[in-house]
Amino acid sequence: QDEIEVRRRQDPSLEPFFSRSKKEPFFVKNLENIQGDERDVIILSVTYAKDANGVMRYNFGPLNGENGWRRLNVLTTRARKSMRVFSSIKGEDINPLYATSQGPQLLRDFLTYAQHGRLNRTIHSVAADTESPFEREVYMELTRRGLKLQPQVGVAGYRIDLGVIDNMLPGRYLCGIGCDGAMYHSSETARDRDRLRQQVLEARGWTIYRLWSTDWFKDREGQIERLLNLIKQAQLSIQAQQLAETEARDRLASLGEAIEQEENESGDTGEAALASNPEKKSLAQAAPYVLAKTPLLYPGQDLNEAPASRISHAINEIVAVEAPLHIKDLASRVAARWGYNVVGSGMMRRIRSVLEDDARTAKILLEGDFVFDSKSAERVAVRSRAGTNIPADRIAPEEYRAAILLALQAGDGIDRKTLVNTVRALFGFSRTGPNLESAIGAAIEGLLADQTIGEGSTGIKLRT
């Protein structure tokens, strides 16, 4: 605040921002005195840091107090549209074994969310009893079959009807179950609100399964069996994700050892070693492509006659996992839930119609034949298509551009042929076919045209 006062004296043009005549003037406050203030954008500076020796002292001041977590909750909810967080520490720097009070633990969760854009699966939840006889009946039936359930789990201002607790790690949820009763079916507003709730929860790492009361009363045993299978799939998916993360860490560790060995043998720096071996660089940077689950949910039912809300739910589940993806791949995943192996023209029109409705409400973004969600629209990840059978012409142009920028990060110029081969390796293709070569070439020309990259005597490189 003292620095702000100095700047105001040095630069009088800043004064209008602090004028009391403004409806919402600029302010500087701390954890203890910010209460009912709100702004469209809040800049949060985290002043807790490691000492000069890199040691975390866990002296969090008022955050360590009994109500420290309440103050942090108020502080982090003052922004209406966005919050910019500046911090010299990350969530992972706060060891929960030493952060014994709730305030520092929640700061750890918040910094992790600010960095990665999603909450951990282990969530501080608020629980209540079931809200309807239908929910209670589902709860009783599933607990009889050995599942541990938590009714009305509160997350991010919303409630999940039933949270399925992970027996392997109590406090973590495998997935959530949404129970839709008669009021849901009779109210368009309720359906829209529920779909929004689901999207918010899925953006925070939840997998939500919808249970329809009409289906439950027609075929209770069949619906129970379906839920048990879906929950088992969720458990296997989490286990597979944990295994993949472990393998990725091991692979990166091995890569680091290989580069270090190459440095010792050749005298090159790590950057030079990576530049001289683009295959190694690719392994370090290309993420594996994760395919959305395609459980058989509606066998024998006509997809063309399915409610738009059900198709929309399938679309959003798949897009949340695979975006950006081609509309043909999306349609294939959606149709699989109804038991179709081939997507006919009628089904494609039906799926596209629902997709375009969702795009008009800004739930997803449709760019030509490629579908994005809000996360992938802001930053496209480069993913290897090895083992997916996804052809080169079903990769979004934005992902080709991102792959080229990754390939050029070492800083040295690369000739065009080497760049094409490096991008091909990033995507996991064994050869450069005409579609792949054309797509990479178009992306290179686009980046040259907007001057993101440059081409000269030393090859193609990033512009600084």
Phi, psi and omega per residue, in radians:
Q1 nan -0.635 3.085
D2 -1.089 -0.696 3.127
E3 -1.122 -0.666 3.096
I4 -1.078 -0.750 3.135
E5 -1.089 -0.690 3.095
V6 -1.086 -0.778 3.136
R7 -1.120 -0.645 3.119
R8 -1.110 -0.680 3.119
R9 -1.227 -0.586 -3.123
Q10 -1.347 -0.523 -3.038
D11 -2.305 1.640 -3.107
P12 -1.088 -0.345 -3.130
S13 -1.156 -0.221 3.134
L14 -1.430 -0.264 -3.012
E15 -0.995 -0.667 -3.129
P16 -0.992 -0.475 3.139
F17 -1.193 -0.393 -3.060
F18 -1.843 0.060 -3.079
S19 -1.117 2.298 3.138
R20 -1.242 -0.224 3.100
S21 -1.342 -0.287 3.085
K22 -1.258 2.599 3.138
K23 -1.112 -0.704 -3.121
E24 -2.385 1.441 -3.126
P25 -1.230 2.855 3.093
F26 -1.111 2.465 3.062
F27 -2.485 2.772 3.021
V28 -2.184 2.090 3.140
K29 -2.404 2.952 3.139
N30 -2.072 -3.084 -3.073
L31 -0.981 -0.574 -2.995
E32 -1.525 -0.401 -3.048
N33 -2.071 0.107 3.024
I34 -1.571 2.151 -3.082
Q35 -2.219 -1.542 -3.063
G36 -1.580 0.062 -3.096
D37 -1.207 2.418 3.059
E38 -2.372 2.608 3.043
R39 -2.514 2.788 3.086
D40 -1.068 -0.743 -3.127
V41 -2.225 2.291 3.078
I42 -2.068 2.326 3.031
I43 -1.792 2.059 -3.085
L44 -1.887 2.123 3.079
S45 -1.848 2.083 3.123
V46 -1.594 1.927 -3.038
T47 -1.583 -0.110 3.042
Y48 -1.256 2.412 -3.070
A49 -2.733 2.968 3.031
K50 -1.313 2.752 3.123
D51 -1.393 -3.063 -3.062
A52 -1.068 -0.397 3.134
N53 -1.648 0.126 3.116
G54 1.375 0.345 -3.103
V55 -1.780 2.333 3.102
M56 -1.487 2.126 -3.024
R57 -1.620 -0.250 3.103
Y58 1.057 0.521 3.035
N59 -1.700 1.528 -3.029
F60 -1.692 0.242 3.043
G61 0.965 -2.292 -3.082
P62 -1.071 -0.362 3.119
L63 -1.163 -0.445 3.117
N64 -1.353 -0.240 -3.079
G65 -1.215 3.022 -3.074
E66 -1.051 -0.642 -3.132
N67 -1.821 0.298 -3.123
G68 -1.034 -0.667 -3.119
W69 -1.181 -0.571 3.095
R70 -1.161 -0.720 3.124
R71 -1.121 -0.702 3.113
L72 -1.147 -0.663 3.119
N73 -1.085 -0.739 3.103
V74 -1.116 -0.808 -3.084
L75 -1.042 -0.750 -3.030
T76 -1.462 0.046 3.123
T77 -2.083 0.410 -3.111
R78 -1.547 -0.230 -3.076
A79 -1.624 2.268 3.118
R80 -1.377 -0.674 -3.029
K81 -1.998 -0.808 -3.115
S82 -2.715 2.722 3.074
M83 -2.277 2.268 3.070
R84 -1.765 2.169 -3.061
V85 -1.926 2.202 3.071
F86 -1.992 2.137 -3.051
S87 -2.660 2.459 3.066
S88 -1.598 -0.061 3.053
I89 -2.132 2.735 3.073
K90 -1.923 2.918 3.112
G91 -0.969 -0.655 -3.093
E92 -1.188 -0.282 3.116
D93 -1.325 -0.290 -3.137
I94 -1.680 1.900 -3.113
N95 -1.399 2.082 -3.111
P96 -1.083 -0.310 3.107
L97 -1.234 -0.487 -3.124
Y98 -1.785 -0.402 3.091
A99 -1.503 1.499 -2.961
T100 -1.443 -0.434 3.139
S101 -1.585 2.837 -3.001
Q102 -1.220 -0.544 -3.111
G103 -1.024 -0.987 3.114
P104 -1.080 -0.570 3.105
Q105 -1.131 -0.722 3.110
L106 -1.229 -0.585 3.054
L107 -1.078 -0.700 3.092
R108 -1.043 -0.807 3.125
D109 -1.109 -0.714 -3.107
F110 -1.151 -0.772 3.137
L111 -1.118 -0.643 3.073
T112 -1.115 -0.734 3.106
Y113 -1.133 -0.742 3.139
A114 -1.091 -0.604 -3.122
Q115 -1.357 -0.757 -2.986
H116 -1.843 -0.223 3.101
G117 1.392 0.214 3.093
R118 -2.672 2.614 3.133
L119 -1.393 2.703 3.025
N120 -1.150 2.783 3.121
R121 -1.235 -0.472 3.075
T122 -1.421 1.829 -2.915
I123 -2.095 2.383 3.007
H124 -1.231 1.985 -2.993
S125 -2.020 2.755 3.045
V126 -1.961 2.220 -3.033
A127 -2.005 2.642 3.076
A128 -2.507 -3.080 3.128
D129 -1.474 2.948 3.096
T130 -1.069 2.611 -3.035
E131 -1.715 -0.182 -3.093
S132 -2.606 2.788 3.076
P133 -1.048 -0.603 3.124
F134 -1.101 -0.821 3.111
E135 -1.058 -0.739 -3.121
R136 -1.095 -0.694 -3.139
E137 -1.146 -0.759 3.098
V138 -1.097 -0.758 3.128
Y139 -0.996 -0.843 -3.093
M140 -1.132 -0.747 -3.113
E141 -1.122 -0.739 -3.090
L142 -1.308 -0.615 3.096
T143 -1.184 -0.547 3.070
R144 -1.078 -0.455 -3.113
R145 -1.671 0.285 2.978
G146 1.637 0.017 3.122
L147 -1.434 2.581 3.019
K148 -1.795 2.126 -3.062
L149 -2.134 2.581 3.027
Q150 -2.100 1.979 3.126
P151 -1.240 2.563 2.984
Q152 0.885 1.089 3.105
V153 -1.396 2.192 -3.105
G154 -1.639 2.173 3.121
V155 -2.470 2.214 3.020
A156 0.932 0.665 3.091
G157 1.455 0.010 3.125
Y158 -2.082 2.893 3.091
R159 -2.117 2.403 3.023
I160 -1.721 2.252 -3.029
D161 -0.969 -0.880 3.132
L162 -2.425 2.162 3.041
G163 -1.741 2.264 3.138
V164 -1.581 1.995 -3.047
I165 -1.388 2.404 3.103
D166 -1.377 2.019 3.137
N167 -1.103 -0.462 -3.121
M168 -1.318 -0.434 -3.123
L169 -2.574 1.484 3.132
P170 -0.961 2.391 -3.050
G171 1.812 -0.310 3.057
R172 -1.860 2.539 -3.128
Y173 -1.899 2.358 3.083
L174 -1.256 -0.716 -3.085
C175 -2.962 3.097 3.067
G176 -2.148 2.683 3.120
I177 -2.096 2.214 3.069
G178 -1.769 2.178 -3.104
C179 -1.857 2.077 -3.073
D180 -1.873 2.008 -3.123
G181 -1.681 -2.866 -3.058
A182 -1.105 -0.642 -3.137
M183 -1.095 -0.616 3.134
Y184 -1.106 -0.815 -3.080
H185 -1.208 -0.432 -3.061
S186 -1.592 -0.078 -3.041
S187 -2.232 2.028 3.079
E188 -1.120 -0.675 3.129
T189 -1.082 -0.738 3.128
A190 -1.101 -0.700 3.130
R191 -1.129 -0.771 3.128
D192 -1.094 -0.756 -3.135
R193 -1.117 -0.681 -3.123
D194 -1.202 -0.664 3.088
R195 -1.127 -0.694 3.079
L196 -1.105 -0.765 3.113
R197 -1.008 -0.787 -3.124
Q198 -1.084 -0.714 -3.140
Q199 -1.122 -0.697 3.109
V200 -1.095 -0.788 -3.112
L201 -1.169 -0.709 3.130
E202 -1.150 -0.583 3.077
A203 -1.149 -0.342 3.114
R204 -1.758 0.351 2.985
G205 1.667 0.051 -3.114
W206 -1.516 2.565 2.902
T207 -1.848 2.133 -3.062
I208 -1.987 2.251 3.051
Y209 -1.915 2.370 -3.091
R210 -1.690 2.272 3.087
L211 -2.038 2.090 -3.083
W212 -1.627 2.282 -3.095
S213 -1.076 -0.626 3.139
T214 -1.112 -0.742 3.106
D215 -1.151 -0.629 -3.110
W216 -1.129 -0.796 -3.079
F217 -1.308 -0.446 3.081
K218 -1.339 -0.684 -3.026
D219 -2.578 1.299 -3.066
R220 -1.061 -0.870 -3.100
E221 -1.080 -0.701 3.114
G222 -1.107 -0.711 3.131
Q223 -1.214 -0.651 3.082
I224 -1.096 -0.786 3.128
E225 -1.074 -0.714 3.124
R226 -1.082 -0.796 -3.139
L227 -1.102 -0.739 3.127
L228 -1.070 -0.705 3.099
N229 -1.143 -0.732 -3.141
L230 -1.143 -0.708 3.124
I231 -1.147 -0.680 3.077
K232 -1.089 -0.719 3.091
Q233 -1.090 -0.692 3.117
A234 -1.095 -0.712 3.121
Q235 -1.130 -0.784 3.119
L236 -1.128 -0.630 3.134
S237 -1.124 -0.747 3.113
I238 -1.116 -0.750 3.128
Q239 -1.108 -0.702 3.119
A240 -1.147 -0.683 3.119
Q241 -1.117 -0.752 3.119
Q242 -1.106 -0.704 3.112
L243 -1.125 -0.740 -3.141
A244 -1.107 -0.700 3.120
E245 -1.129 -0.710 3.109
T246 -1.112 -0.784 3.127
E247 -1.113 -0.653 3.132
A248 -1.137 -0.727 3.112
R249 -1.116 -0.724 3.121
D250 -1.123 -0.698 -3.126
R251 -1.150 -0.720 3.121
L252 -1.182 -0.636 3.090
A253 -1.108 -0.756 3.110
S254 -1.107 -0.689 3.124
L255 -1.096 -0.750 3.121
G256 -1.077 -0.707 3.110
E257 -1.128 -0.690 -3.141
A258 -1.132 -0.725 3.137
I259 -1.171 -0.700 3.118
E260 -1.089 -0.694 3.114
Q261 -1.134 -0.721 3.136
E262 -1.134 -0.638 3.082
E263 -1.078 -0.783 -3.097
N264 -1.120 -0.637 -3.090
E265 -1.365 -0.629 -3.029
S266 -1.840 -0.292 -3.079
G267 1.440 0.031 3.123
D268 -1.277 2.720 2.984
T269 -1.340 2.899 3.117
G270 -1.012 -0.675 -3.111
E271 -1.158 -0.702 3.135
A272 -1.176 -0.638 3.128
A273 -1.117 -0.710 3.099
L274 -1.157 -0.739 -3.112
A275 -1.128 -0.584 -3.121
S276 -1.362 -0.233 -3.121
N277 -2.349 1.440 -3.091
P278 -1.070 -0.467 3.127
E279 -1.076 -0.728 3.119
K280 -1.143 -0.735 3.115
K281 -1.043 -0.681 3.140
S282 -1.119 -0.746 -3.130
L283 -1.062 -0.563 -3.092
A284 -1.349 -0.357 -2.937
Q285 -2.076 -0.447 -3.110
A286 -1.444 2.163 3.125
A287 -1.437 2.647 3.053
P288 -1.212 2.543 3.108
Y289 -1.392 2.187 3.139
V290 -1.745 2.096 3.113
L291 -1.500 2.393 3.101
A292 -1.169 2.586 3.083
K293 -1.186 2.450 3.120
T294 -2.202 1.165 3.131
P295 -1.184 2.598 3.071
L296 -1.384 1.786 -3.038
L297 -1.775 -0.556 -3.006
Y298 -2.289 1.008 -3.102
P299 -1.094 2.415 3.098
G300 1.407 -0.082 3.131
Q301 -1.659 2.602 -3.117
D302 -1.474 2.046 -3.130
L303 -1.057 -0.629 -3.116
N304 -1.134 -0.387 3.132
E305 -1.747 0.012 -3.088
A306 -1.235 2.585 3.088
P307 -1.038 2.498 3.133
A308 -1.023 -0.610 -3.128
S309 -1.110 -0.611 -3.135
R310 -1.242 -0.722 3.093
I311 -1.157 -0.722 3.121
S312 -1.068 -0.706 3.110
H313 -1.065 -0.773 3.111
A314 -1.094 -0.779 3.135
I315 -1.012 -0.851 -3.073
N316 -1.180 -0.609 3.065
E317 -1.089 -0.762 -3.093
I318 -1.243 -0.771 -3.132
V319 -1.087 -0.647 -3.140
A320 -1.077 -0.476 -3.121
V321 -1.610 -0.741 -2.915
E322 -1.904 -0.123 -3.059
A323 -1.062 2.479 -0.056
P324 -1.384 2.495 3.083
L325 -2.482 2.790 -3.116
H326 -1.298 2.554 -3.091
I327 -1.070 -0.538 3.117
K328 -1.182 -0.665 3.088
D329 -1.202 -0.685 3.086
L330 -1.070 -0.816 -3.126
A331 -1.075 -0.667 3.127
S332 -1.112 -0.725 3.129
R333 -1.164 -0.725 -3.140
V334 -1.108 -0.851 -3.084
A335 -1.071 -0.552 -3.138
A336 -1.071 -0.503 3.130
R337 -1.220 -0.356 3.068
W338 -1.741 0.073 3.073
G339 1.559 0.236 -3.130
Y340 -1.635 2.341 3.057
N341 -1.627 -0.377 -3.121
V342 -2.197 2.372 3.128
V343 -1.688 1.930 3.102
G344 -1.357 2.994 -3.094
S345 -1.113 -0.634 3.119
G346 -1.129 -0.774 3.107
M347 -1.119 -0.691 3.134
M348 -1.091 -0.720 3.106
R349 -1.115 -0.711 -3.141
R350 -1.116 -0.820 -3.131
I351 -1.136 -0.743 3.137
R352 -1.117 -0.648 3.126
S353 -1.077 -0.809 3.113
V354 -1.145 -0.697 3.132
L355 -1.060 -0.770 3.138
E356 -1.164 -0.608 3.061
D357 -1.096 -0.768 3.117
D358 -1.114 -0.668 3.137
A359 -1.141 -0.610 3.129
R360 -1.177 -0.452 3.114
T361 -1.645 0.214 3.058
A362 1.133 0.327 3.092
K363 -1.292 -0.639 3.086
I364 -2.422 2.957 -3.112
L365 -2.093 2.249 3.138
L366 -1.938 1.976 3.116
E367 -2.020 1.738 -3.075
G368 1.123 -2.114 3.115
D369 -1.759 0.245 -3.109
F370 -2.023 2.474 -3.044
V371 -2.001 2.259 3.139
F372 -2.098 2.737 2.857
D373 -1.869 3.127 -3.060
S374 -1.085 -0.602 -3.107
K375 -1.214 -0.846 -3.107
S376 -1.268 -0.411 3.103
A377 -1.200 -0.545 3.141
E378 -1.415 -0.679 -3.107
R379 -2.597 2.061 -3.096
V380 -1.604 2.214 3.077
A381 -1.513 2.586 3.078
V382 -1.635 2.155 -3.041
R383 -2.216 2.366 3.095
S384 -1.246 2.345 3.117
R385 -1.655 0.201 -3.139
A386 -0.998 2.217 3.089
G387 1.372 0.163 -3.090
T388 -1.826 -0.302 -3.049
N389 1.117 0.353 3.061
I390 -1.504 2.084 -3.091
P391 -1.329 2.890 -3.066
A392 -1.077 -0.570 -3.086
D393 -1.401 0.061 3.052
R394 -1.945 0.418 3.026
I395 -1.881 2.289 -3.057
A396 -1.107 2.497 3.082
P397 -0.951 -0.610 3.140
E398 -1.107 -0.559 3.136
E399 -1.318 -0.581 3.031
Y400 -1.094 -0.745 3.118
R401 -1.079 -0.757 3.137
A402 -1.108 -0.654 3.137
A403 -1.150 -0.690 3.108
I404 -1.107 -0.773 3.128
L405 -1.099 -0.661 3.069
L406 -1.098 -0.768 -3.104
A407 -1.118 -0.438 -3.087
L408 -1.684 0.070 -3.034
Q409 -1.170 -0.386 -3.126
A410 -1.110 -0.383 3.034
G411 1.771 -0.526 3.138
D412 -1.364 2.655 3.101
G413 -1.184 2.540 3.119
I414 -2.208 2.317 3.078
D415 -1.190 2.768 -2.985
R416 -1.047 -0.724 -3.117
K417 -1.111 -0.757 3.117
T418 -1.128 -0.668 3.118
L419 -1.108 -0.757 3.115
V420 -1.073 -0.761 -3.133
N421 -1.163 -0.622 3.120
T422 -1.173 -0.750 3.105
V423 -1.125 -0.720 3.084
R424 -0.993 -0.767 3.137
A425 -1.134 -0.667 3.105
L426 -1.021 -0.697 -3.110
F427 -1.464 -0.063 3.048
G428 1.400 0.295 3.103
F429 -1.515 2.495 -3.097
S430 -1.458 -0.371 3.108
R431 -2.548 2.821 -3.117
T432 -1.712 1.641 3.100
G433 -1.369 3.033 -3.092
P434 -1.074 -0.706 3.132
N435 -1.116 -0.759 -3.140
L436 -1.147 -0.798 -3.127
E437 -1.092 -0.717 3.131
S438 -1.120 -0.756 -3.119
A439 -1.153 -0.755 3.121
I440 -1.140 -0.743 3.127
G441 -1.050 -0.744 3.129
A442 -1.121 -0.686 3.131
A443 -1.169 -0.694 3.093
I444 -1.067 -0.826 -3.121
E445 -1.086 -0.677 3.117
G446 -1.114 -0.742 3.126
L447 -1.199 -0.591 3.050
L448 -1.169 -0.715 -3.085
A449 -1.132 -0.677 3.138
D450 -1.604 0.172 3.016
Q451 1.103 0.473 2.995
T452 -1.284 -0.601 3.067
I453 -2.182 2.859 3.099
G454 -2.319 2.738 -3.134
E455 -2.223 2.196 -3.136
G456 -2.521 -2.751 -3.081
S457 -1.158 -0.436 3.140
T458 -1.630 0.087 3.129
G459 1.857 -2.777 -3.129
I460 -1.693 2.349 3.116
K461 -2.583 2.885 3.072
L462 -1.190 2.485 3.023
R463 -1.431 2.414 -3.130
T464 -1.757 nan nan
